[in-house]
């Protein structure tokens, strides 16, 4: 069974940086895509970024373009989200997800709090 475990969340000052990690276990990926989503209190889950397993295709929600960078490490079976120039509006729970064929796997989420 595939499990995704996020780490790297926490408290950071506005303008600072943080890198989220998502370690996968139970299966070694050789196709599909890593993605990150986020959810603010009382709101729905929002797409943030996606990267194909090959790394050739990436996409970001407009609000994070130029500030966030998604990547994946094939050898470590781990995905990352580097977040720079953080804003107070980036204070949400971030979820890691992996899409493979007809299946979507989710992590439990990690909270990022940006203080102004």
Secondary structure, 3 states (H helix, E strand, C coil): CCEEEEECCEEEECCCCEEEEEEEECCCCCCCEEEEEEECCCCCEEEEEEEECCCCCEEECHHHCCCEEEEEECCCCEEEEEECCCCHHHCEEEEEEEEECCEEEECCCEEEEEEC
